[in-house]
Amino acid sequence: MLVFSLFYVKQINAELLLHKNQLFCNMNKINEGEQAPNFSGKDQNGKTIKLEDYAGKKVVLYFYPKDDTPGCTAEACSLRDNYKSLTDQGIEIIGVSADTEAKHQKFIDKYDLPFPLIADTEKEVIEAFGVWGKKKFMGKIYDGIHRVTYVIDEKGVVIKRFDKVKTKAHAEQILEALNLN
């Protein structure tokens, strides 16, 4: 029985490795060239933020797993430190995670973030953009928010999607991709 069980575990592990790309890419992310969903969500102050409110402006809509964690803090601080460079190019920044309004406010206060963070506790915006799905951390597979950034143009069309975010240099990554540096 033990030999059979070990064989079975190895077979399952092999199948997971073979299907790794399917397992972690089963989300319906919005692609470049597609219209962005016209989302609505509450920010850290309870104010409703809608994509339509940003008509005529470029928007960096960045999704991140959790406030005040190392990678998420590095990403937010990169955007904060380059906020003027981005806004001088006509780019607005909006962050989204499933954290509460209160957690977002603490995060903003702690790191002096100058942009709003949507508290998507019901995951409506997160799911609309296809960034909720299977993740793997320390050998465990679980559902969570994938770190993805969308750049949306003045007409609401996704012009760039970042699936591999450089957290410590994300603003530079955005500016370079848009040929604005």
C-alpha positions, 0 to 999 in steps of 0.5 A: 500500500505504501509503495502504491501511495508513493507512486500515486503522489509522484504521478500527481506531482508529474501531472501538475508539472505537465499542466503547470502552465494551464494551472497558473494561466487559467485566468481571463486576463484582459489583453492589450488592444481590448476595451478595459472593463468599466469598473467601479470600486471604493477607495481608502476614503470610501469614495467611488472610483470609476474608470469612466471618471478618467476618460481622456487620461491614461491610467495605470491600474495595478493589482497587487496581493496585499498591503504592507508586504515586501513586494507590494510595498516596493511596487507602491514606493516605486510608483510613489517615487516616480509619481511626478514623472508619471503624472507629468506624462498625463498618467493617473495611478490606481492600485487595487487589492482585496484589502479593506479601506482601513488597511489601505489608509494605513498603507497610504499613511505609512508610505505617503502614497499619493494615489488612491487604492481600491478596496476590492474586498468582494473581488469584483474589479479583480475578477473583471480584469482576470487577475484572481487565480491559482498561485504557488508559494512555498510549495502550496497552491492557493487562490489569490491576486496575481501582480498584474498592471494594466495601462489604459489609454484615454479611450479605455483601451488596454495598451500595455499589460505587465504580467512580470512586474519589477516591483522595485522598478515598476515605474521605470518599467512602465515609462520605458514600455511607453517610450516616455523615459 
